[in-house]
Structure formats: structure tokens, C-alpha cells
């Protein structure tokens, strides 16, 4: 078991954007973990219906 590792996890969330309204999308979180406990979220992004990868800052939960 590593002391510090990085894990990627995808889950479905409800998001809201001004252009599309409320939508269900898959959000991927990249987290840094210390001894299996999450410390910090390094990055989170979502994939659009067209296959683009976008940052989650433009959508509100």
C-alpha cells in the first residue's frame, strides 16, 4: 500500500447551466489520498453529450 496515491472516480450528478438548464452528467473527480483517506480534490471535469471534456466551474449544482 502506497502512502500517497491519486485516484480517479466517476459518478453521476445533477448539474445546472444557463444554456441547457438542469442535466444529469458524469463528473470525474481526481483526488489525492494519504493512507487511503482523501486529502484534496486536484481536478474535477465532466464530459458533454458531444464528447467534449469541460471543467465543472461553469455549472452549478
PQR file with spaces between the fields and no chain letter, atoms N, CA, C, O and H, PARSE charges and radii, in Angstrom:
ATOM       1  N    UNK     1       0.839   -1.188    0.000 -0.4000 1.5000
ATOM       2  CA   UNK     1       0.000    0.000    0.000 -0.0000 2.0000
ATOM       3  C    UNK     1       0.880    1.246    0.000  0.5500 1.7000
ATOM       4  O    UNK     1       1.810    1.371    0.797 -0.5500 1.4000
ATOM       5  N    UNK     2       0.568    2.157   -0.906 -0.4000 1.5000
ATOM       6  CA   UNK     2       1.337    3.389   -1.004 -0.0000 2.0000
ATOM       7  C    UNK     2       0.893    4.379    0.065  0.5500 1.7000
ATOM       8  O    UNK     2      -0.248    4.343    0.526 -0.5500 1.4000
ATOM       9  H    UNK     2      -0.187    2.056   -1.553  0.4000 1.0000
ATOM      10  N    UNK     3       1.795    5.247    0.444 -0.4000 1.5000
ATOM      11  CA   UNK     3       1.460    6.274    1.436 -0.0000 2.0000
ATOM      12  C    UNK     3       0.619    7.362    0.786  0.5500 1.7000
ATOM      13  O    UNK     3      -0.424    7.738    1.321 -0.5500 1.4000
ATOM      14  H    UNK     3       2.721    5.276    0.069  0.4000 1.0000
ATOM      15  N    UNK     4       1.059    7.874   -0.365 -0.4000 1.5000
ATOM      16  CA   UNK     4       0.312    8.900   -1.093 -0.0000 2.0000
ATOM      17  C    UNK     4       0.003    8.358   -2.482  0.5500 1.7000
ATOM      18  O    UNK     4       0.910    7.922   -3.192 -0.5500 1.4000
ATOM      19  H    UNK     4       1.906    7.568   -0.799  0.4000 1.0000
ATOM      20  N    UNK     5      -1.264    8.380   -2.875 -0.4000 1.5000
ATOM      21  CA   UNK     5      -1.637    7.962   -4.217 -0.0000 2.0000
ATOM      22  C    UNK     5      -2.741    8.864   -4.749  0.5500 1.7000
ATOM      23  O    UNK     5      -3.319    9.665   -4.014 -0.5500 1.4000
ATOM      24  H    UNK     5      -2.000    8.733   -2.298  0.4000 1.0000
ATOM      25  N    UNK     6      -3.022    8.720   -6.037 -0.4000 1.5000
ATOM      26  CA   UNK     6      -4.029    9.529   -6.710 -0.0000 2.0000
ATOM      27  C    UNK     6      -5.069    8.602   -7.312  0.5500 1.7000
ATOM      28  O    UNK     6      -4.723    7.657   -8.021 -0.5500 1.4000
ATOM      29  H    UNK     6      -2.552    8.069   -6.634  0.4000 1.0000
ATOM      30  N    UNK     7      -6.345    8.865   -7.034 -0.4000 1.5000
ATOM      31  CA   UNK     7      -7.444    8.049   -7.543 -0.0000 2.0000
ATOM      32  C    UNK     7      -8.379    8.890   -8.384  0.5500 1.7000
ATOM      33  O    UNK     7      -8.553   10.084   -8.144 -0.5500 1.4000
ATOM      34  H    UNK     7      -6.626    9.632   -6.457  0.4000 1.0000
ATOM      35  N    UNK     8      -8.977    8.248   -9.372 -0.4000 1.5000
ATOM      36  CA   UNK     8      -9.960    8.877  -10.246 -0.0000 2.0000
ATOM      37  C    UNK     8     -11.270    8.138  -10.057  0.5500 1.7000
ATOM      38  O    UNK     8     -11.305    6.909  -10.120 -0.5500 1.4000
ATOM      39  H    UNK     8      -8.835    7.278   -9.567  0.4000 1.0000
ATOM      40  N    UNK     9     -12.359    8.881   -9.822 -0.4000 1.5000
ATOM      41  CA   UNK     9     -13.667    8.273   -9.594 -0.0000 2.0000
ATOM      42  C    UNK     9     -14.726    9.049  -10.366  0.5500 1.7000
ATOM      43  O    UNK     9     -14.721   10.280  -10.371 -0.5500 1.4000
ATOM      44  H    UNK     9     -12.331    9.879   -9.770  0.4000 1.0000
ATOM      45  N    UNK    10     -15.632    8.330  -11.018 -0.4000 1.5000
ATOM      46  CA   UNK    10     -16.694    8.944  -11.806 -0.0000 2.0000
ATOM      47  C    UNK    10     -18.031    8.635  -11.152  0.5500 1.7000
ATOM      48  O    UNK    10     -18.303    7.496  -10.772 -0.5500 1.4000
ATOM      49  H    UNK    10     -15.637    7.330  -11.014  0.4000 1.0000
ATOM      50  N    UNK    11     -18.867    9.669  -11.026 -0.4000 1.5000
ATOM      51  CA   UNK    11     -20.214    9.470  -10.518 -0.0000 2.0000
ATOM      52  C    UNK    11     -21.178   10.405  -11.241  0.5500 1.7000
ATOM      53  O    UNK    11     -20.770   11.432  -11.783 -0.5500 1.4000
ATOM      54  H    UNK    11     -18.646   10.594  -11.335  0.4000 1.0000
ATOM      55  N    UNK    12     -22.456   10.043  -11.245 -0.4000 1.5000
ATOM      56  CA   UNK    12     -23.479   10.831  -11.918 -0.0000 2.0000
ATOM      57  C    UNK    12     -24.017   11.885  -10.964  0.5500 1.7000
ATOM      58  O    UNK    12     -24.362   11.586   -9.820 -0.5500 1.4000
ATOM      59  H    UNK    12     -22.787    9.209  -10.805  0.4000 1.0000
ATOM      60  N    UNK    13     -24.086   13.133  -11.450 -0.4000 1.5000
ATOM      61  CA   UNK    13     -24.583   14.240  -10.629 -0.0000 2.0000
ATOM      62  C    UNK    13     -25.572   15.073  -11.426  0.5500 1.7000
ATOM      63  O    UNK    13     -25.566   15.066  -12.657 -0.5500 1.4000
ATOM      64  H    UNK    13     -23.806   13.375  -12.379  0.4000 1.0000
ATOM      65  N    UNK    14     -26.420   15.791  -10.701 -0.4000 1.5000
ATOM      66  CA   UNK    14     -27.288   16.786  -11.319 -0.0000 2.0000
ATOM      67  C    UNK    14     -26.521   18.093  -11.379  0.5500 1.7000
ATOM      68  O    UNK    14     -25.967   18.542  -10.376 -0.5500 1.4000
ATOM      69  H    UNK    14     -26.424   15.796   -9.701  0.4000 1.0000
ATOM      70  N    UNK    15     -26.487   18.703  -12.554 -0.4000 1.5000
ATOM      71  CA   UNK    15     -25.820   19.984  -12.747 -0.0000 2.0000
ATOM      72  C    UNK    15     -26.798   20.949  -13.395  0.5500 1.7000
ATOM      73  O    UNK    15     -27.784   20.525  -13.997 -0.5500 1.4000
ATOM      74  H    UNK    15     -26.937   18.339  -13.369  0.4000 1.0000
ATOM      75  N    UNK    16     -26.537   22.224  -13.277 -0.4000 1.5000
ATOM      76  CA   UNK    16     -27.384   23.249  -13.872 -0.0000 2.0000
ATOM      77  C    UNK    16     -26.495   24.226  -14.622  0.5500 1.7000
ATOM      78  O    UNK    16     -25.530   24.747  -14.063 -0.5500 1.4000
ATOM      79  H    UNK    16     -25.735   22.569  -12.787  0.4000 1.0000
ATOM      80  N    UNK    17     -26.814   24.473  -15.876 -0.4000 1.5000
ATOM      81  CA   UNK    17     -26.133   25.504  -16.648 -0.0000 2.0000
ATOM      82  C    UNK    17     -27.179   26.439  -17.231  0.5500 1.7000
ATOM      83  O    UNK    17     -28.331   26.048  -17.420 -0.5500 1.4000
ATOM      84  H    UNK    17     -27.598   24.050  -16.330  0.4000 1.0000
ATOM      85  N    UNK    18     -26.784   27.663  -17.515 -0.4000 1.5000
ATOM      86  CA   UNK    18     -27.735   28.660  -18.019 -0.0000 2.0000
ATOM      87  C    UNK    18     -28.265   28.279  -19.391  0.5500 1.7000
ATOM      88  O    UNK    18     -29.445   28.487  -19.673 -0.5500 1.4000
ATOM      89  H    UNK    18     -25.848   27.981  -17.361  0.4000 1.0000
ATOM      90  N    UNK    19     -27.425   27.732  -20.242 -0.4000 1.5000
ATOM      91  CA   UNK    19     -27.838   27.420  -21.605 -0.0000 2.0000
ATOM      92  C    UNK    19     -28.722   26.175  -21.686  0.5500 1.7000
ATOM      93  O    UNK    19     -29.692   26.162  -22.443 -0.5500 1.4000
ATOM      94  H    UNK    19     -26.466   27.563  -20.013  0.4000 1.0000
ATOM      95  N    UNK    20     -28.403   25.126  -20.918 -0.4000 1.5000
ATOM      96  CA   UNK    20     -29.103   23.851  -21.057 -0.0000 2.0000
ATOM      97  C    UNK    20     -30.097   23.573  -19.934  0.5500 1.7000
ATOM      98  O    UNK    20     -30.925   22.671  -20.068 -0.5500 1.4000
ATOM      99  H    UNK    20     -27.615   25.137  -20.303  0.4000 1.0000
ATOM     100  N    UNK    21     -30.043   24.310  -18.843 -0.4000 1.5000
ATOM     101  CA   UNK    21     -30.908   24.034  -17.711 -0.0000 2.0000
ATOM     102  C    UNK    21     -30.342   22.893  -16.876  0.5500 1.7000
ATOM     103  O    UNK    21     -29.127   22.707  -16.823 -0.5500 1.4000
ATOM     104  H    UNK    21     -29.371   25.043  -18.734  0.4000 1.0000
ATOM     105  N    UNK    22     -31.209   22.135  -16.229 -0.4000 1.5000
ATOM     106  CA   UNK    22     -30.772   21.039  -15.371 -0.0000 2.0000
ATOM     107  C    UNK    22     -30.453   19.814  -16.218  0.5500 1.7000
ATOM     108  O    UNK    22     -31.212   19.455  -17.119 -0.5500 1.4000
ATOM     109  H    UNK    22     -32.197   22.286  -16.272  0.4000 1.0000
ATOM     110  N    UNK    23     -29.324   19.177  -15.921 -0.4000 1.5000
ATOM     111  CA   UNK    23     -28.946   17.989  -16.669 -0.0000 2.0000
ATOM     112  C    UNK    23     -28.232   16.998  -15.766  0.5500 1.7000
ATOM     113  O    UNK    23     -27.603   17.382  -14.780 -0.5500 1.4000
ATOM     114  H    UNK    23     -28.708   19.469  -15.190  0.4000 1.0000
ATOM     115  N    UNK    24     -28.333   15.727  -16.109 -0.4000 1.5000
ATOM     116  CA   UNK    24     -27.587   14.676  -15.433 -0.0000 2.0000
ATOM     117  C    UNK    24     -26.331   14.418  -16.243  0.5500 1.7000
ATOM     118  O    UNK    24     -26.402   14.200  -17.452 -0.5500 1.4000
ATOM     119  H    UNK    24     -28.844   15.415  -16.910  0.4000 1.0000
ATOM     120  N    UNK    25     -25.189   14.441  -15.589 -0.4000 1.5000
ATOM     121  CA   UNK    25     -23.924   14.253  -16.284 -0.0000 2.0000
ATOM     122  C    UNK    25     -22.975   13.445  -15.415  0.5500 1.7000
ATOM     123  O    UNK    25     -23.114   13.413  -14.192 -0.5500 1.4000
ATOM     124  H    UNK    25     -25.131   14.619  -14.606  0.4000 1.0000
ATOM     125  N    UNK    26     -22.021   12.800  -16.043 -0.4000 1.5000
ATOM     126  CA   UNK    26     -20.996   12.061  -15.331 -0.0000 2.0000
ATOM     127  C    UNK    26     -19.856   13.011  -14.999  0.5500 1.7000
ATOM     128  O    UNK    26     -19.278   13.631  -15.891 -0.5500 1.4000
ATOM     129  H    UNK    26     -21.908   12.826  -17.037  0.4000 1.0000
ATOM     130  N    UNK    27     -19.534   13.124  -13.715 -0.4000 1.5000
ATOM     131  CA   UNK    27     -18.474   14.012  -13.246 -0.0000 2.0000
ATOM     132  C    UNK    27     -17.340   13.137  -12.733  0.5500 1.7000
ATOM     133  O    UNK    27     -17.567   12.225  -11.938 -0.5500 1.4000
ATOM     134  H    UNK    27     -20.004   12.620  -12.991  0.4000 1.0000
ATOM     135  N    UNK    28     -16.129   13.409  -13.182 -0.4000 1.5000
ATOM     136  CA   UNK    28     -14.951   12.658  -12.772 -0.0000 2.0000
ATOM     137  C    UNK    28     -14.139   13.503  -11.804  0.5500 1.7000
ATOM     138  O    UNK    28     -13.789   14.645  -12.102 -0.5500 1.4000
ATOM     139  H    UNK    28     -15.945   14.150  -13.828  0.4000 1.0000
ATOM     140  N    UNK    29     -13.841   12.927  -10.635 -0.4000 1.5000
ATOM     141  CA   UNK    29     -13.036   13.584   -9.615 -0.0000 2.0000
ATOM     142  C    UNK    29     -11.666   12.931   -9.570  0.5500 1.7000
ATOM     143  O    UNK    29     -11.565   11.704   -9.580 -0.5500 1.4000
ATOM     144  H    UNK    29     -14.125   11.999  -10.393  0.4000 1.0000
ATOM     145  N    UNK    30     -10.609   13.737   -9.521 -0.4000 1.5000
ATOM     146  CA   UNK    30      -9.255   13.248   -9.320 -0.0000 2.0000
ATOM     147  C    UNK    30      -8.828   13.730   -7.940  0.5500 1.7000
ATOM     148  O    UNK    30      -8.702   14.932   -7.705 -0.5500 1.4000
ATOM     149  H    UNK    30     -10.691   14.734   -9.513  0.4000 1.0000
ATOM     150  N    UNK    31      -8.605   12.774   -7.021 -0.4000 1.5000
ATOM     151  CA   UNK    31      -8.314   13.118   -5.627 -0.0000 2.0000
ATOM     152  C    UNK    31      -6.973   12.552   -5.200  0.5500 1.7000
ATOM     153  O    UNK    31      -6.581   11.457   -5.603 -0.5500 1.4000
ATOM     154  H    UNK    31      -8.707   11.798   -7.212  0.4000 1.0000
ATOM     155  N    UNK    32      -6.276   13.325   -4.373 -0.4000 1.5000
ATOM     156  CA   UNK    32      -5.038   12.872   -3.749 -0.0000 2.0000
ATOM     157  C    UNK    32      -5.413   12.231   -2.419  0.5500 1.7000
ATOM     158  O    UNK    32      -6.205   12.785   -1.656 -0.5500 1.4000
ATOM     159  H    UNK    32      -6.595   14.215   -4.045  0.4000 1.0000
ATOM     160  N    UNK    33      -4.837   11.049   -2.142 -0.4000 1.5000
ATOM     161  CA   UNK    33      -5.167   10.330   -0.918 -0.0000 2.0000
ATOM     162  C    UNK    33      -3.904   10.032   -0.126  0.5500 1.7000
ATOM     163  O    UNK    33      -2.845    9.770   -0.695 -0.5500 1.4000
ATOM     164  H    UNK    33      -4.194   10.598   -2.762  0.4000 1.0000
ATOM     165  N    UNK    34      -4.031   10.077    1.198 -0.4000 1.5000
ATOM     166  CA   UNK    34      -2.948    9.751    2.117 -0.0000 2.0000
ATOM     167  C    UNK    34      -3.411    8.594    2.975  0.5500 1.7000
ATOM     168  O    UNK    34      -4.354    8.741    3.752 -0.5500 1.4000
ATOM     169  H    UNK    34      -4.891   10.289    1.661  0.4000 1.0000
ATOM     170  N    UNK    35      -2.766    7.448    2.850 -0.4000 1.5000
ATOM     171  CA   UNK    35      -3.127    6.209    3.558 -0.0000 2.0000
ATOM     172  C    UNK    35      -4.588    5.825    3.329  0.5500 1.7000
ATOM     173  O    UNK    35      -5.250    5.328    4.240 -0.5500 1.4000
ATOM     174  H    UNK    35      -1.999    7.329    2.218  0.4000 1.0000
ATOM     175  N    UNK    36      -5.088    6.052    2.130 -0.4000 1.5000
ATOM     176  CA   UNK    36      -6.454    5.669    1.774 -0.0000 2.0000
ATOM     177  C    UNK    36      -7.517    6.699    2.107  0.5500 1.7000
ATOM     178  O    UNK    36      -8.680    6.501    1.757 -0.5500 1.4000
ATOM     179  H    UNK    36      -4.551    6.456    1.389  0.4000 1.0000
ATOM     180  N    UNK    37      -7.165    7.785    2.765 -0.4000 1.5000
ATOM     181  CA   UNK    37      -8.124    8.833    3.123 -0.0000 2.0000
ATOM     182  C    UNK    37      -7.952   10.013    2.167  0.5500 1.7000
ATOM     183  O    UNK    37      -6.829   10.470    1.952 -0.5500 1.4000
ATOM     184  H    UNK    37      -6.220    7.946    3.049  0.4000 1.0000
ATOM     185  N    UNK    38      -9.043   10.512    1.593 -0.4000 1.5000
ATOM     186  CA   UNK    38      -8.907   11.628    0.647 -0.0000 2.0000
ATOM     187  C    UNK    38      -8.469   12.911    1.354  0.5500 1.7000
ATOM     188  O    UNK    38      -8.985   13.274    2.412 -0.5500 1.4000
ATOM     189  H    UNK    38      -9.956   10.141    1.768  0.4000 1.0000
ATOM     190  N    UNK    39      -7.499   13.584    0.730 -0.4000 1.5000
ATOM     191  CA   UNK    39      -6.963   14.834    1.279 -0.0000 2.0000
ATOM     192  C    UNK    39      -7.475   16.022    0.492  0.5500 1.7000
ATOM     193  O    UNK    39      -8.013   16.971    1.061 -0.5500 1.4000
ATOM     194  H    UNK    39      -7.080   13.290   -0.129  0.4000 1.0000
ATOM     195  N    UNK    40      -7.304   15.966   -0.834 -0.4000 1.5000
ATOM     196  CA   UNK    40      -7.543   17.138   -1.650 -0.0000 2.0000
ATOM     197  C    UNK    40      -8.080   16.710   -3.007  0.5500 1.7000
ATOM     198  O    UNK    40      -7.641   15.701   -3.559 -0.5500 1.4000
ATOM     199  H    UNK    40      -6.867   15.195   -1.297  0.4000 1.0000
ATOM     200  N    UNK    41      -9.034   17.475   -3.551 -0.4000 1.5000
ATOM     201  CA   UNK    41      -9.509   17.259   -4.907 -0.0000 2.0000
ATOM     202  C    UNK    41      -8.623   18.078   -5.839  0.5500 1.7000
ATOM     203  O    UNK    41      -8.606   19.307   -5.775 -0.5500 1.4000
ATOM     204  H    UNK    41      -9.391   18.294   -3.103  0.4000 1.0000
ATOM     205  N    UNK    42      -7.893   17.387   -6.701 -0.4000 1.5000
ATOM     206  CA   UNK    42      -6.978   18.072   -7.611 -0.0000 2.0000
ATOM     207  C    UNK    42      -7.712   18.672   -8.794  0.5500 1.7000
ATOM     208  O    UNK    42      -7.412   19.792   -9.207 -0.5500 1.4000
ATOM     209  H    UNK    42      -7.907   16.388   -6.753  0.4000 1.0000
ATOM     210  N    UNK    43      -8.688   17.929   -9.354 -0.4000 1.5000
ATOM     211  CA   UNK    43      -9.385   18.402  -10.542 -0.0000 2.0000
ATOM     212  C    UNK    43     -10.713   17.670  -10.646  0.5500 1.7000
ATOM     213  O    UNK    43     -10.820   16.507  -10.258 -0.5500 1.4000
ATOM     214  H    UNK    43      -8.932   17.019   -9.018  0.4000 1.0000
ATOM     215  N    UNK    44     -11.729   18.354  -11.171 -0.4000 1.5000
ATOM     216  CA   UNK    44     -12.979   17.677  -11.499 -0.0000 2.0000
ATOM     217  C    UNK    44     -13.449   18.195  -12.849  0.5500 1.7000
ATOM     218  O    UNK    44     -13.382   19.390  -13.135 -0.5500 1.4000
ATOM     219  H    UNK    44     -11.642   19.299  -11.486  0.4000 1.0000
ATOM     220  N    UNK    45     -13.925   17.271  -13.670 -0.4000 1.5000
ATOM     221  CA   UNK    45     -14.356   17.628  -15.004 -0.0000 2.0000
ATOM     222  C    UNK    45     -15.534   16.763  -15.401  0.5500 1.7000
ATOM     223  O    UNK    45     -15.813   15.740  -14.775 -0.5500 1.4000
ATOM     224  H    UNK    45     -13.979   16.300  -13.437  0.4000 1.0000
ATOM     225  N    UNK    46     -16.222   17.190  -16.453 -0.4000 1.5000
ATOM     226  CA   UNK    46     -17.384   16.456  -16.938 -0.0000 2.0000
ATOM     227  C    UNK    46     -17.282   16.300  -18.442  0.5500 1.7000
ATOM     228  O    UNK    46     -16.616   17.077  -19.126 -0.5500 1.4000
ATOM     229  H    UNK    46     -15.995   18.020  -16.961  0.4000 1.0000
ATOM     230  N    UNK    47     -17.959   15.272  -18.941 -0.4000 1.5000
ATOM     231  CA   UNK    47     -17.980   15.035  -20.374 -0.0000 2.0000
ATOM     232  C    UNK    47     -19.349   15.428  -20.904  0.5500 1.7000
ATOM     233  O    UNK    47     -20.369   15.045  -20.330 -0.5500 1.4000
ATOM     234  H    UNK    47     -18.500   14.641  -18.386  0.4000 1.0000
ATOM     235  N    UNK    48     -19.383   16.191  -21.997 -0.4000 1.5000
ATOM     236  CA   UNK    48     -20.645   16.641  -22.572 -0.0000 2.0000
ATOM     237  C    UNK    48     -21.237   15.545  -23.445  0.5500 1.7000
ATOM     238  O    UNK    48     -20.626   14.497  -23.650 -0.5500 1.4000
ATOM     239  H    UNK    48     -18.555   16.502  -22.463  0.4000 1.0000
ATOM     240  N    UNK    49     -22.433   15.802  -23.955 -0.4000 1.5000
ATOM     241  CA   UNK    49     -23.096   14.843  -24.828 -0.0000 2.0000
ATOM     242  C    UNK    49     -22.331   14.656  -26.141  0.5500 1.7000
ATOM     243  O    UNK    49     -22.459   13.623  -26.798 -0.5500 1.4000
ATOM     244  H    UNK    49     -22.930   16.654  -23.788  0.4000 1.0000
ATOM     245  N    UNK    50     -21.539   15.658  -26.515 -0.4000 1.5000
ATOM     246  CA   UNK    50     -20.806   15.606  -27.775 -0.0000 2.0000
ATOM     247  C    UNK    50     -19.400   15.053  -27.621  0.5500 1.7000
ATOM     248  O    UNK    50     -18.651   14.993  -28.596 -0.5500 1.4000
ATOM     249  H    UNK    50     -21.435   16.497  -25.981  0.4000 1.0000
ATOM     250  N    UNK    51     -19.029   14.650  -26.418 -0.4000 1.5000
ATOM     251  CA   UNK    51     -17.717   14.067  -26.189 -0.0000 2.0000
ATOM     252  C    UNK    51     -16.661   15.047  -25.739  0.5500 1.7000
ATOM     253  O    UNK    51     -15.522   14.648  -25.498 -0.5500 1.4000
ATOM     254  H    UNK    51     -19.637   14.698  -25.626  0.4000 1.0000
ATOM     255  N    UNK    52     -17.002   16.326  -25.617 -0.4000 1.5000
ATOM     256  CA   UNK    52     -16.040   17.320  -25.134 -0.0000 2.0000
ATOM     257  C    UNK    52     -15.819   17.129  -23.636  0.5500 1.7000
ATOM     258  O    UNK    52     -16.710   16.665  -22.924 -0.5500 1.4000
ATOM     259  H    UNK    52     -17.928   16.650  -25.813  0.4000 1.0000
ATOM     260  N    UNK    53     -14.639   17.484  -23.168 -0.4000 1.5000
ATOM     261  CA   UNK    53     -14.334   17.460  -21.747 -0.0000 2.0000
ATOM     262  C    UNK    53     -14.299   18.887  -21.263  0.5500 1.7000
ATOM     263  O    UNK    53     -13.541   19.707  -21.782 -0.5500 1.4000
ATOM     264  H    UNK    53     -13.915   17.861  -23.746  0.4000 1.0000
ATOM     265  N    UNK    54     -15.126   19.197  -20.255 -0.4000 1.5000
ATOM     266  CA   UNK    54     -15.212   20.563  -19.738 -0.0000 2.0000
ATOM     267  C    UNK    54     -14.961   20.582  -18.247  0.5500 1.7000
ATOM     268  O    UNK    54     -15.199   19.596  -17.549 -0.5500 1.4000
ATOM     269  H    UNK    54     -15.742   18.531  -19.833  0.4000 1.0000
ATOM     270  N    UNK    55     -14.477   21.719  -17.768 -0.4000 1.5000
ATOM     271  CA   UNK    55     -14.267   21.937  -16.351 -0.0000 2.0000
ATOM     272  C    UNK    55     -15.625   22.127  -15.688  0.5500 1.7000
ATOM     273  O    UNK    55     -16.556   22.586  -16.350 -0.5500 1.4000
ATOM     274  H    UNK    55     -14.284   22.520  -18.336  0.4000 1.0000
ATOM     275  N    UNK    56     -15.776   21.799  -14.429 -0.4000 1.5000
ATOM     276  CA   UNK    56     -17.057   21.891  -13.746 -0.0000 2.0000
ATOM     277  C    UNK    56     -17.333   23.272  -13.160  0.5500 1.7000
ATOM     278  O    UNK    56     -18.344   23.447  -12.480 -0.5500 1.4000
ATOM     279  H    UNK    56     -15.020   21.426  -13.891  0.4000 1.0000
ATOM     280  N    UNK    57     -16.480   24.246  -13.397 -0.4000 1.5000
ATOM     281  CA   UNK    57     -16.678   25.569  -12.829 -0.0000 2.0000
ATOM     282  C    UNK    57     -17.825   26.333  -13.478  0.5500 1.7000
ATOM     283  O    UNK    57     -18.391   27.229  -12.851 -0.5500 1.4000
ATOM     284  H    UNK    57     -15.659   24.104  -13.950  0.4000 1.0000
ATOM     285  N    UNK    58     -18.184   26.004  -14.717 -0.4000 1.5000
ATOM     286  CA   UNK    58     -19.255   26.742  -15.397 -0.0000 2.0000
ATOM     287  C    UNK    58     -20.647   26.239  -15.023  0.5500 1.7000
ATOM     288  O    UNK    58     -21.635   26.879  -15.383 -0.5500 1.4000
ATOM     289  H    UNK    58     -17.725   25.276  -15.226  0.4000 1.0000
ATOM     290  N    UNK    59     -20.758   25.119  -14.315 -0.4000 1.5000
ATOM     291  CA   UNK    59     -22.057   24.581  -13.895 -0.0000 2.0000
ATOM     292  C    UNK    59     -22.213   24.701  -12.381  0.5500 1.7000
ATOM     293  O    UNK    59     -21.235   24.613  -11.639 -0.5500 1.4000
ATOM     294  H    UNK    59     -19.956   24.600  -14.023  0.4000 1.0000
ATOM     295  N    UNK    60     -23.418   24.896  -11.945 -0.4000 1.5000
ATOM     296  CA   UNK    60     -23.744   25.000  -10.526 -0.0000 2.0000
ATOM     297  C    UNK    60     -24.544   23.772  -10.133  0.5500 1.7000
ATOM     298  O    UNK    60     -25.418   23.338  -10.883 -0.5500 1.4000
ATOM     299  H    UNK    60     -24.213   24.967  -12.548  0.4000 1.0000
ATOM     300  N    UNK    61     -24.263   23.211   -8.981 -0.4000 1.5000
ATOM     301  CA   UNK    61     -25.003   22.034   -8.515 -0.0000 2.0000
ATOM     302  C    UNK    61     -26.401   22.430   -8.121  0.5500 1.7000
ATOM     303  O    UNK    61     -27.187   21.582   -7.700 -0.5500 1.4000
ATOM     304  H    UNK    61     -23.553   23.564   -8.372  0.4000 1.0000
